[in-house]
Amino acid sequence: MKHKLILLSTILASLPAMADWNQAYFRGTSNDWQSEAMVKVGANHWQITKKFNTGDGSNPPSFKVDRFGDWSENYPINNYVVDANKTYEINFYDDTNTVVVHEKLGFDMRDETMYFVFLDRFADGDSANNTGNNPQTYSADKSDFKKYFGGDIKGLMGKLDYLKEMGITAIWITPPVNNVDQLNKDGSAGYHGYWGRDFFQVDEHLGTIEEFRALSTKMEEYGMKLVLDYAPNHSNPNDENEYGALYKDGVFQTDFNSDTENWYHHNGGVTNWDDYYQVRNHNLFNLSDFNQSNEKTYQYLVEGAKFWIDLGVDAIRIDAIKHMDKSFIQRWTSELNSYAHAKGKPGFYFFGEWMDAGAGATGLNGLSVDFANTSGSALLDFGLRNTIEDALIGHHGTGMYAINNYMKLRDQEFTSSDWQVVFLDNHDAPRLSTVLRSDATNFGPGKDKWGGRQSIPFAQDRLELGLALIMTSRGIPCIYYGTEHYAANFTTNGFGQVGNDPYNREMMPSFDTTTPAFQIIKKLSKLRKESYAIQQGSYIERWVSNETLVYERNAGDDVVVVAMNMGGARSVNAINLGLANGTYENVLGGDQVVVSNGSATFNLDQNEVIVLRTQK
């Protein structure tokens, strides 16, 4: 949890049965004892976040929960006292008649819009470091996608104004740790950062520790959070290059062949991907697999993460989380949370990469929901990403029904779906623009899909619809660099996959701020920062067909309604909306919608999105 538990109380037994409630209300010193609707975030679960400054006269800050919001019932007798000048998340469970209060800490990732930067492929701020320790690792003309292209920390720092204008408030960077210096047998370099050799140094291709500190300082000045990509599952290849050599700030620790202290597992590669023991304790491909149950290995990995926290990191993305024991992740995240809090970084956030994780997953991937709920780390929601991709391509049997059903399912299965990371593109799958435009018939990671064969303008419209969806759904949105410029690549890799690794890792194509996708992200990130409904409100279906979806994000007095249409132009009438009567402007521009008695007609062109927010 990203909150400090401060109070757990049971409402008096005299409280009437409340399982049939359809609303719960808050009132307290924070709002001058005015009735305010709480948000229903799950079955029998109501929630609201409030900042308490001072008390009432000589009394300390306090609050009550009220059934009807009008004090018509003589309950509850309990008056819940909290501390002054603090913000709390107040949870009410009407099936057990309990109130749970958490102190809401200073940093809450659910408020943020994240942007994933491939450091080597974003911007070159210092050409002097391009060759690193080995000129053979660098592709000067950027034609060899398996080598370094020259992007670095200074390059990212020079583009913070661009990202700030887009509304980005958190930046996830690929691992900056020192990677192997030599080429693998196939000519690949460690440009991506996932072949670490020294977790206590910055890779020389990317810059220096001083430059990393400067990046962190400048991001803090810009109100941005720095998200570190960290790979505690493995170091570098065990059968080539440096053979798993591992250092601590330049001091040799071990390598795979001379590992007498069992820093690594020595069980061979995974041969059965349905065997969870193998997946966790064998090598992922030929990468030297850490034995995290070894105390020396554990201390190296936890001290390495603390090193980066000291340099200014605010959150950690955990690479290959599927391939590690949950007990290790629980211990590791718990210790790092405590460390970060002691360093003045409350609310430290973790999320992990579990390929094809998500609600409704089967087989080993079906374990991902429990992992997200109990490990101390959220996950990237591949299930939502895959559902959106299928719908936008137009695969048979998919569409808005599938998206709506998945939205509901994830709320049921995840303890808190709003902590999971939602996205369209990342470095482990072909870009959505590639998928939408491709005419390939054996498309996708398993070559089990076909491309959308869409024209460039149509595919751009579809991508914009997808962006609006992830920016207004429950979860923390993450934009992959270049998506705002409709980046696409149709080169087939060595596995016969179109546009996949490494061709989804091109150099940043542009820093133009005028594309429609850029403007959508900008407008919706502003909405996200202002709207508690978008950050944590409930998801409610208001109208759905296979082509059209209208949904509401509801936080009591803060309501956002989103209508989107993939089919031909149409009008739909949605009822029971939480919006007050009035004429509303589309947050994205171009439309007005009249709401009367909870009803509104949405006139939608193909691929159009309308976003309305409660008038303040």
C-alpha positions as CSV (number, residue, x, y, z in Angstrom):
1,M,0.0,0.0,0.0
2,K,1.1,3.6,-0.6
3,H,-0.6,4.9,2.5
4,K,0.2,4.8,6.2
5,L,-2.5,3.0,8.1
6,I,-3.5,5.2,11.0
7,L,-7.0,4.1,12.1
8,L,-9.2,1.1,12.0
9,S,-12.5,1.4,13.8
10,T,-15.8,-0.5,13.8
11,I,-19.0,1.4,13.6
12,L,-21.2,0.7,16.5
13,A,-23.3,-2.4,16.4
14,S,-26.4,-0.3,16.7
15,L,-25.8,0.9,13.1
16,P,-28.6,-0.5,10.9
17,A,-27.9,-3.1,8.2
18,M,-26.4,-1.2,5.2
19,A,-25.7,-3.9,2.5
20,D,-28.5,-2.3,0.5
21,W,-27.0,1.2,0.5
22,N,-26.6,2.9,-2.9
23,Q,-24.7,5.8,-1.5
24,A,-22.6,6.9,1.4
25,Y,-21.7,10.4,2.5
26,F,-18.9,12.1,4.2
27,R,-19.0,15.3,6.4
28,G,-16.4,16.8,8.7
29,T,-14.2,19.7,9.6
30,S,-12.5,19.6,6.2
31,N,-15.7,20.7,4.4
32,D,-17.4,22.6,7.3
33,W,-19.6,19.6,8.0
34,Q,-21.3,19.8,4.6
35,S,-22.7,16.5,3.2
36,E,-20.5,15.1,0.4
37,A,-21.0,11.9,-1.6
38,M,-18.3,9.2,-1.2
39,V,-17.1,7.2,-4.2
40,K,-18.1,3.6,-4.7
41,V,-14.8,1.9,-5.7
42,G,-15.9,-1.7,-5.3
43,A,-18.5,-4.0,-3.9
44,N,-19.6,-2.7,-0.5
45,H,-16.6,-0.3,-0.6
46,W,-16.9,3.5,-0.5
47,Q,-14.0,6.0,-0.5
48,I,-13.1,9.7,-0.4
49,T,-9.9,11.6,0.1
50,K,-9.9,14.7,2.2
51,K,-7.3,17.2,3.5
52,F,-7.8,18.3,7.2
53,N,-6.3,21.6,8.1
54,T,-7.7,22.8,11.4
55,G,-10.3,21.5,13.7
56,D,-13.7,22.9,14.7
57,G,-13.2,25.6,17.4
58,S,-11.2,24.0,20.2
59,N,-11.9,20.5,18.8
60,P,-9.4,18.6,16.7
61,P,-10.1,17.7,13.0
62,S,-12.7,15.0,12.7
63,F,-15.4,13.5,10.4
64,K,-18.4,11.2,10.3
65,V,-19.9,8.9,7.7
66,D,-23.7,9.5,7.1
67,R,-26.1,7.2,5.2
68,F,-28.5,9.7,3.6
69,G,-26.4,12.9,3.7
70,D,-29.0,14.8,5.7
71,W,-28.5,13.7,9.3
72,S,-32.0,12.1,9.2
73,E,-30.7,9.1,11.1
74,N,-29.1,9.3,14.6
75,Y,-25.8,7.6,13.7
76,P,-23.0,7.1,13.7
77,I,-22.2,8.2,17.2
78,N,-18.5,7.7,16.4
79,N,-16.7,10.9,15.5
80,Y,-13.4,10.0,13.9
81,V,-10.5,12.2,14.9
82,V,-7.5,12.8,12.7
83,D,-4.4,15.0,12.7
84,A,-4.3,18.6,11.5
85,N,-2.5,19.5,8.2
86,K,-2.7,16.0,6.7
87,T,-4.6,14.4,3.9
88,Y,-6.4,11.1,4.4
89,E,-8.0,8.4,2.3
90,I,-11.2,7.4,4.1
91,N,-12.6,3.9,3.3
92,F,-16.0,2.7,4.4
93,Y,-17.1,-1.0,4.0
94,D,-20.9,-1.2,4.3
95,D,-20.9,-5.1,4.6
96,T,-18.8,-5.1,7.7
97,N,-19.7,-1.6,9.0
98,T,-16.0,-0.6,9.2
99,V,-14.1,2.6,8.5
100,V,-10.4,2.4,7.6
101,V,-8.4,5.6,7.3
102,H,-5.0,5.9,5.6
103,E,-2.8,8.9,5.7
104,K,-2.3,9.9,2.1
105,L,1.3,10.5,1.5
106,G,2.9,13.3,-0.6
107,F,3.4,11.4,-3.8
108,D,0.6,9.4,-5.4
109,M,1.4,7.9,-8.8
110,R,-2.3,7.8,-9.6
111,D,-2.2,11.6,-10.0
112,E,0.5,11.3,-12.7
113,T,0.8,10.9,-16.5
114,M,3.9,8.8,-17.2
115,Y,6.1,8.8,-20.3
116,F,8.5,5.9,-21.1
117,V,11.8,7.1,-22.5
118,F,14.3,4.8,-24.2
119,L,17.4,6.7,-23.1
120,D,19.6,5.7,-26.0
121,R,16.8,6.4,-28.6
122,F,15.4,9.7,-27.3
123,A,17.8,12.6,-27.7
124,D,21.6,13.0,-28.0
125,G,22.8,15.7,-25.7
126,D,26.5,14.8,-25.7
127,S,28.1,13.2,-28.8
128,A,31.3,12.7,-27.0
129,N,29.9,9.7,-25.1
130,N,28.4,8.0,-28.2
131,T,31.0,5.3,-28.6
132,G,31.4,4.5,-24.9
133,N,34.3,2.2,-24.1
134,N,34.0,0.3,-27.5
135,P,33.4,2.1,-30.8
136,Q,32.0,-1.1,-32.2
137,T,28.9,-0.8,-30.0
138,Y,27.8,2.5,-31.8
139,S,25.9,2.9,-35.0
140,A,26.7,6.4,-36.3
141,D,24.1,6.3,-39.1
142,K,21.5,4.7,-36.8
143,S,21.0,1.8,-39.3
144,D,21.9,-1.0,-36.9
145,F,19.1,-1.2,-34.4
146,K,21.1,-3.6,-32.2
147,K,23.7,-1.0,-31.3
148,Y,23.7,2.4,-29.5
149,F,22.3,5.4,-31.4
150,G,23.6,8.1,-29.0
151,G,20.7,9.2,-26.8
152,D,21.7,10.1,-23.3
153,I,20.8,11.7,-20.0
154,K,21.8,15.2,-21.2
155,G,19.6,14.7,-24.2
156,L,16.6,13.9,-22.0
157,M,17.3,16.8,-19.7
158,G,17.3,19.1,-22.8
159,K,13.8,17.9,-23.7
160,L,12.1,18.3,-20.4
161,D,10.3,21.5,-21.7
162,Y,8.8,19.5,-24.5
163,L,7.6,16.8,-22.1
164,K,6.3,19.4,-19.6
165,E,4.3,21.1,-22.4
166,M,2.7,17.7,-23.2
167,G,1.6,17.4,-19.6
168,I,4.0,14.6,-18.6
169,T,4.5,14.5,-14.9
170,A,6.6,11.3,-14.5
171,I,9.3,9.9,-16.7
172,W,10.2,6.2,-16.8
173,I,13.7,5.7,-18.2
174,T,15.4,2.4,-19.3
175,P,18.0,1.1,-16.9
176,P,20.9,3.6,-16.7
177,V,23.2,1.0,-15.0
178,N,26.6,0.2,-16.5
179,N,26.1,-2.4,-19.2
180,V,28.5,-4.8,-20.9
181,D,31.1,-3.2,-23.2
182,Q,31.4,-5.9,-25.8
183,L,29.1,-7.1,-28.6
184,N,27.3,-10.4,-28.3
185,K,27.9,-13.0,-31.0
186,D,25.0,-11.7,-33.1
187,G,26.4,-8.1,-33.0
188,S,24.1,-6.9,-30.3
189,A,25.1,-4.2,-27.7
190,G,23.5,-3.4,-24.4
191,Y,22.0,-0.2,-25.7
192,H,18.7,-1.1,-23.9
193,G,20.2,-1.3,-20.4
194,Y,19.0,-4.8,-19.5
195,W,22.5,-6.4,-19.6
196,G,23.8,-4.9,-16.4
197,R,27.4,-5.5,-15.2
198,D,27.6,-2.8,-12.4
199,F,24.3,-1.7,-10.7
200,F,26.2,1.1,-8.9
201,Q,27.5,3.0,-11.9
202,V,25.9,5.0,-14.8
203,D,26.7,3.5,-18.2
204,E,29.3,5.6,-20.0
205,H,27.2,5.8,-23.2
206,L,24.5,7.6,-21.2
207,G,26.5,10.1,-19.1
208,T,27.7,10.5,-15.5
209,I,26.4,10.3,-12.0
210,E,26.7,14.1,-11.9
211,E,24.5,14.4,-15.0
212,F,22.0,11.9,-13.5
213,R,21.8,14.1,-10.3
214,A,21.3,17.2,-12.5
215,L,18.4,15.4,-14.3
216,S,16.8,14.5,-11.0
217,T,17.1,18.0,-9.7
218,K,15.7,19.6,-12.8
219,M,12.8,17.2,-12.9
220,E,12.0,18.0,-9.3
221,E,12.0,21.7,-10.2
222,Y,9.6,20.9,-13.1
223,G,7.3,18.9,-10.7
224,M,8.2,15.6,-12.4
225,K,8.8,12.2,-10.9
226,L,11.7,10.0,-12.0
227,V,10.9,6.3,-12.5
228,L,13.9,4.0,-12.7
229,D,13.8,0.8,-14.7
230,Y,15.6,-1.9,-12.6
231,A,16.3,-5.5,-13.5
232,P,16.7,-7.6,-10.3
233,N,16.1,-10.8,-12.2
234,H,19.4,-11.1,-14.1
235,S,22.6,-9.4,-15.1
236,N,24.2,-10.1,-18.5
237,P,24.5,-13.2,-20.8
238,N,26.0,-16.2,-19.2
239,D,27.4,-17.9,-22.3
240,E,29.0,-14.9,-24.2
241,N,30.2,-11.4,-23.9
242,E,31.2,-11.0,-20.2
243,Y,29.7,-14.2,-19.0
244,G,27.6,-12.8,-16.2
245,A,30.4,-10.7,-14.7
246,L,29.1,-8.5,-11.9
247,Y,30.7,-5.5,-10.2
248,K,29.9,-3.2,-7.3
249,D,31.2,0.3,-8.2
250,G,34.0,-1.2,-10.1
251,V,34.9,-4.0,-7.6
252,F,34.4,-7.5,-9.0
253,Q,31.8,-9.6,-7.2
254,T,31.3,-12.8,-9.3
255,D,30.7,-14.1,-12.8
256,F,28.6,-17.1,-14.0
257,N,31.4,-19.5,-14.4
258,S,33.3,-18.8,-11.2
259,D,30.2,-18.5,-9.0
260,T,31.2,-20.5,-6.0
261,E,28.9,-18.5,-3.7
262,N,25.7,-19.1,-5.7
263,W,24.9,-15.6,-6.6
264,Y,23.2,-17.1,-9.7
265,H,20.9,-20.0,-10.4
266,H,22.6,-22.7,-12.4
267,N,19.6,-24.6,-13.7
268,G,19.9,-24.0,-17.4
269,G,17.5,-22.1,-19.6
270,V,13.7,-22.4,-19.4
271,T,12.5,-25.3,-21.5
272,N,8.9,-25.5,-20.3
273,W,7.2,-22.0,-20.1
274,D,4.2,-23.6,-18.3
275,D,6.4,-24.7,-15.4
276,Y,6.3,-21.9,-12.9
277,Y,9.4,-23.3,-11.1
278,Q,11.4,-23.1,-14.3
279,V,10.1,-19.7,-15.1
280,R,11.3,-18.4,-11.8
281,N,14.5,-20.4,-11.3
282,H,16.0,-21.0,-14.7
283,N,17.6,-18.6,-17.1
284,L,15.4,-16.2,-19.1
285,F,17.0,-17.0,-22.5
286,N,20.8,-16.9,-21.7
287,L,20.7,-14.2,-19.1
288,S,22.5,-14.9,-15.8
289,D,19.7,-15.5,-13.4
290,F,20.1,-14.0,-9.9
291,N,19.5,-16.3,-6.9
292,Q,17.6,-13.7,-4.8
293,S,17.4,-16.2,-1.9
294,N,21.1,-15.9,-1.5
295,E,21.7,-13.1,1.1
296,K,24.7,-11.7,-0.8
297,T,22.6,-11.4,-4.0
298,Y,19.7,-9.9,-2.1
299,Q,21.9,-7.3,-0.5
300,Y,23.5,-6.4,-3.8
301,L,20.1,-5.8,-5.4
302,V,18.6,-3.9,-2.5
303,E,21.7,-1.7,-2.0
304,G,21.8,-1.1,-5.7
305,A,18.2,0.2,-5.7
306,K,19.0,2.4,-2.6
307,F,21.9,3.9,-4.6
308,W,19.5,5.1,-7.2
309,I,17.0,6.3,-4.6
310,D,19.7,8.4,-3.1
311,L,20.3,9.9,-6.6
312,G,16.7,11.1,-6.7
313,V,14.5,8.2,-8.1
314,D,10.8,8.4,-7.0
315,A,9.5,5.0,-8.3
316,I,10.8,1.8,-9.7
317,R,9.6,-0.3,-12.7
318,I,10.7,-4.0,-12.0
319,D,11.8,-5.8,-15.1
320,A,10.8,-9.4,-15.6
321,I,8.8,-9.6,-12.4
322,K,7.2,-12.8,-13.5
323,H,10.5,-14.6,-13.3
324,M,11.1,-14.0,-9.5
325,D,9.6,-15.3,-6.3
326,K,6.9,-13.2,-4.8
327,S,8.6,-13.6,-1.4
328,F,11.6,-11.7,-2.8
329,I,9.5,-8.9,-4.3
330,Q,7.6,-8.6,-1.0
331,R,10.8,-8.3,1.1
332,W,12.6,-6.1,-1.4
333,T,9.8,-3.6,-2.0
334,S,9.0,-3.4,1.8
335,E,12.6,-2.6,2.6
336,L,12.9,0.0,-0.2
337,N,9.6,1.6,0.8
338,S,10.9,2.1,4.4
339,Y,14.2,3.4,3.1
340,A,12.6,5.8,0.7
341,H,10.2,7.1,3.4
342,A,13.1,7.7,5.7
343,K,14.8,9.6,2.9
344,G,11.8,11.9,2.6
345,K,10.1,10.1,-0.2
346,P,6.8,8.9,1.1
347,G,4.5,7.0,-1.3
348,F,7.3,5.3,-3.2
349,Y,5.8,3.3,-6.1
350,F,6.6,0.0,-7.8
351,F,5.2,-1.6,-10.9
352,G,6.4,-4.7,-12.7
353,E,6.6,-6.2,-16.2
354,W,4.7,-9.5,-16.4
355,M,4.1,-10.2,-20.0
356,D,0.4,-10.8,-20.8
357,A,-0.6,-10.1,-17.2
358,G,-4.1,-8.9,-16.6
359,A,-7.6,-9.7,-15.5
360,G,-9.0,-13.0,-16.8
361,A,-5.6,-14.3,-17.7
362,T,-5.2,-18.1,-17.7
363,G,-2.4,-20.5,-17.1
364,L,0.7,-19.0,-15.4
365,N,-0.5,-15.5,-16.4
366,G,-3.5,-16.1,-14.3
367,L,-1.3,-15.8,-11.2
368,S,-0.5,-12.2,-12.2
369,V,-3.6,-10.7,-10.5
370,D,-2.7,-12.3,-7.1
371,F,0.9,-11.0,-7.6
372,A,-0.4,-7.5,-8.3
373,N,-2.6,-7.6,-5.2
374,T,-0.2,-9.1,-2.7
375,S,3.5,-8.6,-3.8
376,G,3.9,-4.9,-3.1
377,S,4.2,-4.1,-6.8
378,A,1.5,-3.2,-9.3
379,L,1.8,-4.4,-12.9
380,L,1.6,-3.2,-16.4
381,D,-1.9,-4.2,-17.6
382,F,-1.1,-6.1,-20.8
383,G,-4.6,-7.5,-20.7
384,L,-6.1,-4.1,-21.3
385,R,-3.5,-3.2,-23.9
386,N,-4.2,-6.4,-25.8
387,T,-8.0,-5.9,-25.6
388,I,-7.7,-2.3,-26.9
389,E,-5.4,-3.3,-29.7
390,D,-7.7,-6.1,-30.9
391,A,-10.7,-3.7,-30.9
392,L,-8.9,-0.9,-32.7
393,I,-7.6,-3.3,-35.4
394,G,-11.2,-4.7,-35.8
395,H,-10.5,-8.3,-35.1
396,H,-13.6,-10.5,-35.4
397,G,-15.5,-10.7,-32.1
398,T,-13.8,-7.8,-30.5
399,G,-14.9,-4.2,-30.0
400,M,-16.3,-1.9,-27.3
401,Y,-18.2,-4.8,-25.7
402,A,-14.8,-6.5,-25.1
403,I,-13.3,-3.2,-23.7
404,N,-16.2,-2.5,-21.4
405,N,-16.2,-6.1,-20.1
406,Y,-12.5,-6.0,-19.4
407,M,-12.9,-2.7,-17.6
408,K,-15.4,-4.3,-15.3
409,L,-13.4,-7.5,-14.9
410,R,-10.2,-5.7,-13.8
411,D,-12.2,-3.8,-11.2
412,Q,-13.4,-7.1,-9.8
413,E,-10.0,-8.9,-9.8
414,F,-7.5,-6.3,-8.9
415,T,-7.7,-5.0,-5.3
416,S,-7.0,-1.6,-6.8
417,S,-7.2,-1.4,-10.6
418,D,-6.3,2.3,-10.4
419,W,-2.7,1.4,-9.3
420,Q,-2.1,-0.7,-12.4
421,V,-0.2,0.9,-15.3
422,V,-2.3,1.2,-18.6
423,F,-0.7,1.7,-21.9
424,L,-0.9,1.3,-25.7
425,D,2.8,0.9,-26.7
426,N,6.0,-0.3,-25.1
427,H,9.3,-1.8,-26.1
428,D,8.2,-5.4,-25.9
429,A,5.4,-5.3,-28.6
430,P,5.0,-3.8,-32.0
431,R,3.8,-0.2,-31.9
432,L,0.0,0.3,-32.3
433,S,0.5,2.5,-35.3
434,T,2.5,-0.4,-36.9
435,V,-0.2,-2.9,-36.1
436,L,-3.1,-0.7,-37.4
437,R,-1.4,0.0,-40.7
438,S,0.4,-3.3,-41.4
439,D,-0.9,-5.7,-44.1
440,A,1.0,-8.6,-42.6
441,T,-1.0,-11.8,-42.2
442,N,1.3,-13.3,-39.6
443,F,1.6,-10.3,-37.3
444,G,2.3,-10.1,-33.6
445,P,4.8,-11.7,-31.1
446,G,3.5,-15.2,-31.8
447,K,2.7,-14.3,-35.5
448,D,-0.9,-15.2,-34.6
449,K,-2.5,-11.9,-35.7
450,W,-3.0,-9.9,-38.8
451,G,-2.5,-6.2,-39.4
452,G,-5.3,-3.7,-39.6
453,R,-4.5,-2.6,-43.2
454,Q,-5.7,0.9,-42.2
455,S,-4.8,4.1,-44.1
456,I,-2.5,6.5,-42.3
457,P,-5.2,9.0,-41.4
458,F,-7.6,6.3,-40.2
459,A,-4.9,4.6,-38.2
460,Q,-4.0,8.0,-36.6
461,D,-7.6,8.5,-35.6
462,R,-7.8,5.1,-34.1
463,L,-4.6,5.7,-32.1
464,E,-6.0,9.0,-30.8
465,L,-9.1,7.1,-29.6
466,G,-6.9,4.6,-27.9
467,L,-4.9,7.4,-26.2
468,A,-8.2,9.0,-24.9
469,L,-9.2,5.6,-23.6
470,I,-6.1,5.0,-21.5
471,M,-5.9,8.6,-20.3
472,T,-9.5,8.4,-18.9
473,S,-9.7,4.8,-17.7
474,R,-8.8,3.5,-14.2
475,G,-5.1,3.1,-13.9
476,I,-1.9,5.1,-14.3
477,P,-1.4,6.0,-18.0
478,C,2.0,5.5,-19.6
479,I,2.9,7.0,-23.1
480,Y,5.8,5.3,-25.0
481,Y,8.1,7.8,-26.6
482,G,7.1,8.6,-30.2
483,T,3.5,7.4,-29.9
484,E,2.5,11.1,-29.9
485,H,4.1,11.2,-33.5
486,Y,2.4,7.9,-34.6
487,A,5.8,6.2,-34.8
488,A,5.7,2.9,-36.9
489,N,8.2,0.5,-38.3
490,F,7.4,-2.4,-40.6
491,T,10.8,-4.2,-40.6
492,T,10.7,-7.9,-39.9
493,N,13.0,-9.0,-37.1
494,G,15.0,-12.3,-36.8
495,F,12.0,-14.1,-35.3
496,G,9.8,-13.1,-38.3
497,Q,7.9,-10.5,-36.3
498,V,6.9,-7.3,-38.0
499,G,7.9,-4.1,-36.2
500,N,8.9,-5.9,-33.0
501,D,12.2,-5.7,-31.0
502,P,14.4,-3.9,-32.0
503,Y,12.4,-2.1,-34.6
504,N,9.9,-0.7,-32.0
505,R,12.9,1.2,-30.5
506,E,13.7,3.7,-33.2
507,M,15.2,7.1,-32.6
508,M,12.6,9.7,-31.4
509,P,11.1,10.8,-34.8
510,S,10.2,14.4,-33.8
511,F,9.7,16.9,-31.1
512,D,6.8,18.6,-32.8
513,T,4.1,19.8,-30.4
514,T,1.3,20.3,-32.9
515,T,0.2,16.7,-33.6
516,P,-3.4,15.8,-32.6
517,A,-2.0,13.0,-30.4
518,F,0.3,15.4,-28.6
519,Q,-2.6,17.8,-28.0
520,I,-4.9,14.9,-26.7
521,I,-2.3,13.9,-24.2
522,K,-1.8,17.5,-23.1
523,K,-5.5,18.2,-22.6
524,L,-6.2,14.9,-20.8
525,S,-3.1,15.0,-18.6
526,K,-4.4,18.4,-17.4
527,L,-7.8,16.9,-16.8
528,R,-6.1,14.0,-15.0
529,K,-4.2,16.3,-12.7
530,E,-7.4,18.3,-11.8
531,S,-9.9,15.5,-11.5
532,Y,-10.1,13.1,-8.6
533,A,-12.8,11.2,-10.7
534,I,-10.1,10.4,-13.3
535,Q,-7.4,9.6,-10.7
536,Q,-9.5,7.3,-8.5
537,G,-13.2,7.5,-9.3
538,S,-15.3,4.4,-10.2
539,Y,-15.9,3.2,-13.7
540,I,-19.6,3.0,-14.7
541,E,-20.9,1.8,-18.1
542,R,-23.6,4.2,-19.4
543,W,-24.1,3.0,-23.0
544,V,-22.4,0.3,-25.0
545,S,-22.6,-1.4,-28.4
546,N,-19.8,-3.2,-30.3
547,E,-18.9,0.1,-31.9
548,T,-19.7,2.7,-29.3
549,L,-19.0,3.1,-25.6
550,V,-20.1,5.8,-23.1
551,Y,-18.7,5.5,-19.6
552,E,-18.5,7.6,-16.5
553,R,-15.7,8.1,-14.0
554,N,-17.5,9.1,-10.8
555,A,-16.1,10.6,-7.6
556,G,-19.3,12.0,-6.1
557,D,-19.0,15.7,-6.7
558,D,-16.5,15.2,-9.5
559,V,-17.8,13.4,-12.6
560,V,-16.3,12.8,-16.0
561,V,-18.2,11.2,-18.9
562,V,-16.4,9.8,-21.9
563,A,-18.2,8.8,-25.2
564,M,-16.3,7.2,-28.1
565,N,-17.3,5.6,-31.4
566,M,-15.4,3.3,-33.7
567,G,-18.3,2.8,-36.2
568,G,-20.0,5.1,-38.6
569,A,-21.5,8.4,-37.5
570,R,-24.3,7.9,-35.0
571,S,-26.3,9.5,-32.1
572,V,-26.6,7.7,-28.8
573,N,-28.6,8.7,-25.8
574,A,-27.0,7.9,-22.4
575,I,-29.1,8.1,-19.2
576,N,-28.4,8.1,-15.5
577,L,-25.4,10.3,-15.9
578,G,-23.9,11.9,-12.8
579,L,-23.6,15.2,-14.5
580,A,-25.7,18.1,-13.4
581,N,-28.1,19.8,-15.9
582,G,-26.3,22.2,-18.3
583,T,-24.4,22.6,-21.6
584,Y,-21.0,21.1,-21.5
585,E,-17.9,21.7,-23.7
586,N,-15.9,18.7,-25.0
587,V,-12.6,18.8,-23.1
588,L,-11.0,17.7,-26.4
589,G,-12.8,20.5,-28.3
590,G,-15.3,20.8,-31.1
591,D,-18.6,19.7,-29.4
592,Q,-21.2,20.8,-27.0
593,V,-23.5,18.4,-25.2
594,V,-26.6,19.3,-23.3
595,V,-27.4,17.3,-20.1
596,S,-30.9,17.3,-18.8
597,N,-32.1,15.2,-15.9
598,G,-29.2,12.8,-16.2
599,S,-29.7,12.3,-19.9
600,A,-27.5,13.4,-22.9
601,T,-27.4,12.7,-26.6
602,F,-23.9,12.3,-28.1
603,N,-23.5,12.9,-31.8
604,L,-20.4,11.0,-32.7
605,D,-18.5,10.7,-35.9
606,Q,-16.4,7.6,-36.6
607,N,-13.4,7.5,-34.3
608,E,-14.6,10.5,-32.4
609,V,-14.2,11.0,-28.6
610,I,-16.2,13.4,-26.4
611,V,-15.0,14.0,-22.8
612,L,-17.3,16.0,-20.4
613,R,-16.5,17.0,-16.9
614,T,-18.7,18.3,-14.1
615,Q,-19.1,22.1,-14.2
616,K,-17.5,23.7,-11.2
